[in-house]
Amino acid sequence: MSLDDSHTAQIDLSSERVDIRADYGDLLPGIAHARMRLSYTDYRHKEIDGDTVFSNYSNEVYDARLELTHKPLLGFTGTLGVQYTDGIFNGINYNDAHEGDPELGFVEPVDYETESYGLFLSERQSLGPVDLEIAFRKDWRDITIPTPQYNFSEAFLAILPIVEQQMGVKWIDFVTEDFHENNPDSKHNPFSASLGATWNFDEGYSAALTLARSERAPSVRELYAYGNNLATNSYELGLATAHRAHPSFGDPVTDVVETTKSIDLAFRKQSGSTLFEIGLFYQEVDDYIFARLIETENETGVPHNYLLYTMADAKLTGIDGQISYQFNEASRLTVFGDYVRADLAEEEDDNLPRTPPGRFGARYDWTQSAFSANLEYIRTFNQGRIASYETKTDGYGLINMTLSYGLSLGSEKSMNIYIRGTNLTNELAFVHTSFVKDQSPLRGRNIVFGVGYAF
């Protein structure tokens, strides 16, 4: 099932955020530094298709974080921290709410209440030219879904006693039980750990190796999506709700945790006229969660297309890096690039969808007194390793340029006036990682004038 995209779609978005930050030195004996972060975020956006408010999302989140950095202990310095997050997400079932049932009435949009606690520790020690770092994090997350408010129609309320007598149960108890069967609560307790070593073997040169095992709990959307999504132009189904759409999607899943075992290797030079950093990584992911397009037919033979969140084992291998050369105090040339290959388990007999293609680019930076400029060219290659339901994406090249002039206003105040041009050749470019790449290509030639003020 796909949406009619002949209308003009737009987003009406508002976001409010309040932050409180505090830092303390030598707060307690043995504690070198304490840091506290408190935040409140109220995010809302409406997806509007033509004259219809198609979706209405809201996300209200309270977050608190405390970090304590201890003084050297047995040669180690490190940070112990705790984090608490409480949030209410609403809107992924908005279609059901505003469409309703003409015979029963309407149901208020469902709240997904998330409460999580996190405990983390990182420790560092230097052993001559080798720096060691070890880190752990444990989280406890609960998602609860309160029973929504049902606004029954007057016509239904008039016959409700007869319906309840025939069923032998109160209607509100029946729909409440059905709701929680289709929207189960979930609990996840992911744990992650990493061990890293950096060898500073020559002046400016270093090599770093990191081994990690990390766990990730699925997001609210990955678990509970059920309905049309204008942003992806698809009918999305989550891990816990897909069984409601088609019996072939199996039983609901809520206890999955995405587990990644990874190895990262980096080689750097950080002094002199020539600087570089090259990184290699390899990841084995158990129960990798991603959105897959599924084609089915209903009982009458009508085809339906679903964007189904599913799981599969995957392997990801990649390389990224950059090298730069400083010609003189005024100019520097940088060459950069990245590439990733993603493979699903052999039994899947398919490729991972929306895998980013390789990129290669060069940027020239020039600075003279208060003036600065840069010119860059980025080549994104075509992507031919595609899932069975995807189409290949052609490569493209973008030329971007920035000119700026800085003014010092004294007392640590400054102003920067700039003009930034992107995609100067007006290249038609499609982003392979986008769900709607064909309907929404990259922006064409774009010129921005701006002023920045620091105080």
C-alpha positions as CSV (number, residue, x, y, z in Angstrom):
1,M,0.0,0.0,0.0
2,S,1.5,3.3,-1.0
3,L,0.3,6.9,-0.8
4,D,-0.9,9.3,-3.4
5,D,2.1,11.7,-3.8
6,S,0.4,14.0,-6.2
7,H,-0.3,16.6,-3.4
8,T,2.2,19.0,-2.0
9,A,3.5,17.7,1.2
10,Q,5.0,19.8,4.0
11,I,6.0,19.7,7.7
12,D,4.8,22.1,10.4
13,L,7.5,21.7,13.0
14,S,8.1,23.2,16.4
15,S,10.8,22.4,19.0
16,E,11.5,23.8,22.4
17,R,14.5,22.8,24.6
18,V,15.7,23.9,28.0
19,D,19.1,23.0,29.3
20,I,20.7,23.4,32.7
21,R,24.4,22.7,33.0
22,A,26.8,22.8,36.0
23,D,30.4,21.9,36.4
24,Y,32.3,21.6,39.7
25,G,36.0,21.1,40.5
26,D,37.1,19.2,43.6
27,L,33.5,18.7,44.7
28,L,34.4,15.8,47.1
29,P,37.7,14.1,48.2
30,G,39.0,12.0,45.4
31,I,36.6,13.6,42.8
32,A,38.5,15.9,40.4
33,H,35.5,17.1,38.5
34,A,31.7,16.8,38.6
35,R,29.4,17.6,35.7
36,M,25.6,17.8,35.7
37,R,23.3,18.1,32.7
38,L,19.5,18.5,32.8
39,S,17.4,19.0,29.8
40,Y,13.7,19.2,28.7
41,T,12.7,18.8,25.1
42,D,9.2,19.4,23.6
43,Y,9.2,18.4,20.0
44,R,6.2,18.4,17.7
45,H,5.6,18.2,14.0
46,K,2.7,17.7,11.7
47,E,3.0,16.0,8.3
48,I,0.5,17.7,6.0
49,D,-0.5,16.2,2.6
50,G,-2.5,18.7,0.6
51,D,-5.2,19.9,3.0
52,T,-5.0,16.9,5.3
53,V,-3.0,16.7,8.5
54,F,-1.8,13.3,7.9
55,S,0.4,12.7,11.0
56,N,0.8,14.6,14.2
57,Y,3.9,13.6,16.2
58,S,5.0,14.7,19.6
59,N,7.9,13.8,21.8
60,E,8.3,15.2,25.3
61,V,11.5,14.1,27.0
62,Y,13.1,14.9,30.4
63,D,16.8,13.9,30.7
64,A,19.2,14.0,33.6
65,R,22.9,13.1,33.6
66,L,25.6,13.2,36.3
67,E,29.3,12.5,35.7
68,L,32.0,12.1,38.4
69,T,35.7,12.1,37.3
70,H,37.9,10.7,39.9
71,K,41.5,11.5,40.6
72,P,44.3,9.0,39.7
73,L,43.7,5.7,41.3
74,L,46.1,2.8,40.8
75,G,47.3,4.6,37.7
76,F,43.8,5.0,36.2
77,T,41.7,8.1,35.7
78,G,38.1,7.8,34.7
79,T,34.5,8.8,34.8
80,L,31.5,7.2,36.5
81,G,28.1,8.4,35.4
82,V,24.4,7.9,35.7
83,Q,21.6,8.9,33.3
84,Y,17.8,9.0,33.7
85,T,15.4,9.6,30.8
86,D,11.6,9.9,30.9
87,G,9.7,10.5,27.7
88,I,6.3,10.3,26.1
89,F,6.1,9.7,22.3
90,N,2.9,10.1,20.4
91,G,1.7,10.0,16.8
92,I,2.7,6.8,15.1
93,N,-0.9,5.7,15.2
94,Y,-2.4,9.1,14.4
95,N,-4.1,7.7,11.2
96,D,-6.3,5.4,13.3
97,A,-7.2,8.2,15.6
98,H,-8.4,10.7,13.1
99,E,-10.1,8.2,10.8
100,G,-11.8,6.4,13.6
101,D,-14.8,4.1,13.1
102,P,-18.1,5.8,12.1
103,E,-20.0,3.2,14.1
104,L,-17.9,3.2,17.3
105,G,-16.3,6.7,17.3
106,F,-12.7,7.7,17.8
107,V,-9.8,6.7,19.9
108,E,-7.2,9.2,21.2
109,P,-3.7,8.8,19.9
110,V,-1.6,6.3,21.9
111,D,1.1,7.4,24.2
112,Y,4.4,5.4,24.4
113,E,5.9,6.1,27.7
114,T,9.7,5.3,28.0
115,E,11.6,5.3,31.2
116,S,15.3,4.4,31.2
117,Y,18.2,4.3,33.6
118,G,21.8,4.1,32.6
119,L,25.1,3.5,34.4
120,F,28.4,3.9,32.7
121,L,32.1,3.9,33.5
122,S,35.2,4.7,31.5
123,E,38.8,4.3,32.7
124,R,42.1,5.4,31.1
125,Q,45.7,4.7,31.8
126,S,49.0,5.4,30.0
127,L,51.7,2.8,29.9
128,G,54.6,4.6,28.3
129,P,53.8,5.1,24.7
130,V,50.5,3.1,24.9
131,D,47.2,4.6,26.1
132,L,44.6,2.1,27.3
133,E,40.9,2.8,27.7
134,I,38.1,0.5,28.9
135,A,34.4,1.4,29.0
136,F,31.1,-0.2,30.1
137,R,27.5,0.9,30.0
138,K,24.4,-0.8,31.3
139,D,20.8,0.4,30.6
140,W,17.4,-0.6,31.9
141,R,14.6,0.6,29.7
142,D,10.8,0.1,30.0
143,I,8.2,1.1,27.4
144,T,4.6,1.1,28.7
145,I,1.5,1.9,26.7
146,P,-1.4,3.2,28.8
147,T,-4.9,2.4,27.6
148,P,-6.0,5.2,25.4
149,Q,-9.2,7.1,25.8
150,Y,-12.1,5.8,23.7
151,N,-14.6,8.4,22.6
152,F,-17.7,6.3,21.6
153,S,-20.3,7.7,19.3
154,E,-23.8,8.4,20.7
155,A,-25.3,5.8,18.3
156,F,-23.0,3.1,19.7
157,L,-23.6,4.2,23.3
158,A,-27.3,3.7,22.8
159,I,-26.9,0.1,21.9
160,L,-24.0,-0.6,24.2
161,P,-26.0,-2.4,26.9
162,I,-27.4,-4.8,24.3
163,V,-24.0,-5.5,22.9
164,E,-22.5,-6.1,26.4
165,Q,-25.4,-8.4,27.3
166,Q,-24.8,-10.5,24.2
167,M,-21.0,-10.7,24.8
168,G,-21.2,-11.3,28.5
169,V,-18.5,-8.8,29.2
170,K,-18.2,-5.0,29.4
171,W,-17.2,-3.5,26.1
172,I,-14.5,-1.3,27.6
173,D,-12.9,-4.4,29.2
174,F,-13.0,-6.2,25.9
175,V,-11.4,-3.4,23.9
176,T,-8.8,-2.7,26.6
177,E,-7.7,-6.4,26.6
178,D,-7.6,-6.4,22.8
179,F,-5.6,-3.2,22.8
180,H,-2.9,-4.5,25.1
181,E,-2.6,-7.8,23.2
182,N,-1.9,-5.8,20.1
183,N,0.3,-3.2,21.9
184,P,2.4,-5.2,24.4
185,D,4.7,-3.4,26.8
186,S,8.5,-4.1,26.4
187,K,11.6,-4.2,28.6
188,H,15.2,-4.1,27.4
189,N,18.4,-4.2,29.4
190,P,21.3,-3.7,26.9
191,F,24.9,-3.9,28.0
192,S,27.9,-2.6,26.1
193,A,31.7,-2.9,26.7
194,S,34.8,-1.8,24.8
195,L,38.5,-2.0,25.1
196,G,40.9,0.3,23.2
197,A,44.6,0.8,22.9
198,T,46.5,3.7,21.2
199,W,50.2,3.3,20.5
200,N,52.1,6.6,20.0
201,F,55.1,5.1,18.4
202,D,56.7,8.2,16.8
203,E,56.4,12.0,17.0
204,G,52.9,12.7,15.6
205,Y,52.2,9.1,14.6
206,S,49.8,6.8,16.3
207,A,47.9,3.5,15.8
208,A,44.7,2.7,17.6
209,L,42.8,-0.6,18.0
210,T,39.3,-0.9,19.6
211,L,37.4,-4.0,20.4
212,A,33.7,-3.7,21.4
213,R,30.6,-5.6,22.0
214,S,27.5,-3.4,22.1
215,E,23.8,-4.0,22.5
216,R,21.0,-1.7,21.2
217,A,17.4,-1.8,22.1
218,P,14.9,-1.2,19.2
219,S,13.3,2.3,19.0
220,V,9.6,2.9,19.6
221,R,9.0,3.2,15.8
222,E,10.9,-0.1,15.1
223,L,8.7,-1.8,17.7
224,Y,5.3,-0.2,17.4
225,A,4.9,1.4,13.9
226,Y,1.5,0.5,12.4
227,G,0.2,2.7,9.6
228,N,1.0,5.0,6.7
229,N,4.1,7.2,7.1
230,L,4.2,10.2,4.8
231,A,7.9,10.7,5.2
232,T,8.7,7.3,3.8
233,N,5.7,7.0,1.6
234,S,4.9,3.6,3.0
235,Y,2.8,1.6,5.3
236,E,5.1,0.8,8.2
237,L,4.8,-2.2,10.5
238,G,6.8,-2.6,13.7
239,L,8.2,-5.8,15.3
240,A,5.5,-5.9,17.9
241,T,2.6,-5.0,15.6
242,A,3.2,-6.6,12.2
243,H,1.2,-9.7,13.0
244,R,-2.0,-7.6,12.9
245,A,-1.5,-6.8,9.2
246,H,-0.8,-10.3,7.8
247,P,-0.6,-13.8,9.4
248,S,2.6,-14.6,7.5
249,F,4.5,-11.9,9.5
250,G,4.5,-14.3,12.5
251,D,4.1,-13.6,16.2
252,P,4.9,-10.2,17.8
253,V,8.4,-9.6,18.9
254,T,9.4,-7.2,21.8
255,D,12.4,-8.8,23.5
256,V,14.9,-8.5,20.6
257,V,18.3,-6.7,21.2
258,E,20.6,-5.8,18.4
259,T,24.1,-7.1,19.3
260,T,27.3,-5.9,17.5
261,K,30.8,-7.3,17.8
262,S,33.2,-4.9,16.2
263,I,36.9,-4.2,15.6
264,D,38.2,-0.8,14.6
265,L,41.7,0.0,13.5
266,A,43.0,3.6,12.9
267,F,46.3,5.0,11.8
268,R,47.0,8.7,12.3
269,K,49.6,11.4,11.8
270,Q,48.8,14.6,13.7
271,S,51.8,16.9,13.3
272,G,53.7,18.4,10.4
273,S,52.6,19.8,7.1
274,T,51.1,16.5,6.1
275,L,48.3,15.1,8.3
276,F,46.3,12.0,7.8
277,E,43.8,9.6,9.4
278,I,42.8,6.2,8.0
279,G,40.3,4.0,9.7
280,L,39.1,0.4,9.0
281,F,36.2,-1.4,10.7
282,Y,34.5,-4.7,10.8
283,Q,31.2,-5.5,12.5
284,E,29.2,-8.7,13.0
285,V,25.7,-7.8,14.0
286,D,23.2,-10.3,15.4
287,D,19.5,-9.4,14.9
288,Y,20.3,-6.3,12.9
289,I,17.0,-4.3,12.7
290,F,16.1,-2.7,9.4
291,A,13.0,-1.9,7.3
292,R,12.3,-4.3,4.4
293,L,9.7,-3.9,1.7
294,I,7.3,-6.9,1.7
295,E,4.7,-7.5,-1.0
296,T,1.6,-9.5,0.0
297,E,-2.0,-10.1,-1.0
298,N,-5.0,-9.9,1.2
299,E,-7.8,-12.5,1.3
300,T,-9.4,-10.9,-1.8
301,G,-6.2,-11.0,-3.8
302,V,-5.5,-7.2,-3.6
303,P,-1.7,-6.6,-3.5
304,H,-0.3,-4.7,-0.5
305,N,3.2,-3.3,0.0
306,Y,4.4,-3.0,3.6
307,L,7.6,-1.5,5.0
308,L,8.3,-4.2,7.6
309,Y,10.8,-3.8,10.4
310,T,12.6,-7.1,10.6
311,M,15.8,-8.7,11.9
312,A,18.7,-10.5,10.2
313,D,22.3,-11.2,10.9
314,A,24.6,-8.9,9.0
315,K,28.3,-8.1,8.5
316,L,29.6,-4.6,7.7
317,T,33.1,-3.8,6.5
318,G,34.3,-0.3,5.8
319,I,37.1,2.2,5.4
320,D,37.2,6.0,5.8
321,G,39.9,8.5,6.0
322,Q,41.5,11.8,4.9
323,I,44.9,13.2,4.1
324,S,45.8,16.9,4.0
325,Y,48.8,18.9,3.0
326,Q,49.6,22.4,4.3
327,F,51.2,24.4,1.5
328,N,51.8,27.4,3.6
329,E,50.1,29.4,6.4
330,A,47.3,30.4,4.0
331,S,46.4,27.2,2.1
332,R,45.7,23.6,2.7
333,L,44.5,20.8,0.4
334,T,42.5,17.8,1.9
335,V,41.5,14.6,0.1
336,F,38.9,12.4,1.8
337,G,36.7,9.4,1.2
338,D,34.7,6.5,2.7
339,Y,33.3,3.1,1.7
340,V,31.1,0.5,3.4
341,R,30.1,-3.0,2.3
342,A,27.1,-4.6,4.0
343,D,26.2,-8.3,3.7
344,L,23.2,-10.1,5.1
345,A,23.5,-13.7,6.3
346,E,23.6,-16.2,3.4
347,E,20.1,-17.6,4.2
348,E,18.6,-14.2,3.5
349,D,19.6,-14.4,-0.2
350,D,19.4,-10.6,-0.5
351,N,21.4,-7.4,0.1
352,L,20.9,-4.9,2.9
353,P,18.7,-2.1,1.6
354,R,19.7,1.6,1.6
355,T,23.4,0.9,2.0
356,P,25.3,4.1,1.4
357,P,27.6,4.2,-1.7
358,G,31.3,5.0,-1.6
359,R,32.4,8.7,-1.7
360,F,35.6,10.5,-2.7
361,G,36.3,14.2,-2.5
362,A,38.8,17.0,-2.2
363,R,38.7,20.4,-0.5
364,Y,40.9,23.4,-0.8
365,D,41.0,25.9,2.2
366,W,42.5,29.4,1.9
367,T,42.8,32.0,4.7
368,Q,44.3,35.4,4.5
369,S,43.9,37.8,7.4
370,A,40.1,38.2,7.9
371,F,39.2,36.5,4.6
372,S,38.7,32.8,4.2
373,A,37.4,30.5,1.4
374,N,37.0,26.9,0.6
375,L,36.2,25.0,-2.6
376,E,35.3,21.3,-2.5
377,Y,34.3,18.6,-4.9
378,I,32.6,15.4,-3.7
379,R,32.0,12.4,-5.9
380,T,29.4,9.9,-4.7
381,F,29.6,6.7,-6.7
382,N,26.8,4.6,-8.0
383,Q,25.2,1.9,-5.8
384,G,24.6,-1.4,-7.5
385,R,24.6,-3.7,-4.5
386,I,20.9,-3.4,-3.9
387,A,18.1,-5.3,-2.2
388,S,15.7,-7.3,-4.5
389,Y,13.0,-4.6,-4.3
390,E,15.4,-1.6,-4.8
391,T,16.6,0.1,-7.9
392,K,20.2,1.1,-8.7
393,T,21.2,4.7,-7.9
394,D,23.5,6.6,-10.3
395,G,26.5,8.4,-8.9
396,Y,26.9,12.2,-8.9
397,G,29.4,14.9,-8.3
398,L,28.8,18.1,-6.2
399,I,30.8,21.3,-6.2
400,N,30.4,23.5,-3.1
401,M,32.1,26.8,-2.2
402,T,32.2,29.2,0.8
403,L,33.5,32.8,1.1
404,S,33.6,34.5,4.5
405,Y,34.9,37.6,6.2
406,G,35.5,37.8,10.0
407,L,35.4,40.8,12.2
408,S,36.8,41.1,15.7
409,L,34.6,43.3,17.9
410,G,36.7,43.1,21.0
411,S,35.9,41.6,24.5
412,E,35.8,38.1,22.9
413,K,33.0,39.2,20.5
414,S,33.2,38.5,16.8
415,M,31.1,38.5,13.7
416,N,31.4,36.3,10.6
417,I,29.8,37.3,7.3
418,Y,29.6,34.5,4.7
419,I,28.1,33.3,1.4
420,R,27.8,29.5,0.9
421,G,27.0,27.9,-2.4
422,T,26.1,24.2,-2.7
423,N,25.6,22.0,-5.8
424,L,26.8,24.9,-8.0
425,T,26.5,22.9,-11.2
426,N,22.9,22.1,-10.4
427,E,23.5,18.4,-10.6
428,L,20.4,16.1,-10.5
429,A,21.4,13.7,-7.6
430,F,19.5,10.9,-5.9
431,V,20.4,9.7,-2.4
432,H,20.4,5.9,-2.2
433,T,19.9,5.9,1.6
434,S,16.5,7.7,1.2
435,F,13.2,5.9,1.4
436,V,11.9,8.4,-1.2
437,K,14.9,8.9,-3.4
438,D,13.0,9.2,-6.6
439,Q,10.4,11.6,-5.3
440,S,12.9,13.7,-3.4
441,P,16.3,14.2,-5.0
442,L,19.0,16.4,-3.5
443,R,18.4,20.2,-3.6
444,G,19.7,21.8,-6.8
445,R,21.9,24.9,-6.9
446,N,21.6,26.7,-3.6
447,I,23.1,30.0,-2.4
448,V,23.0,31.1,1.3
449,F,24.0,34.5,2.7
450,G,24.6,34.5,6.5
451,V,25.9,36.4,9.5
452,G,27.3,34.7,12.6
453,Y,27.8,36.6,15.9
454,A,29.8,35.1,18.9
455,F,29.8,36.7,22.3
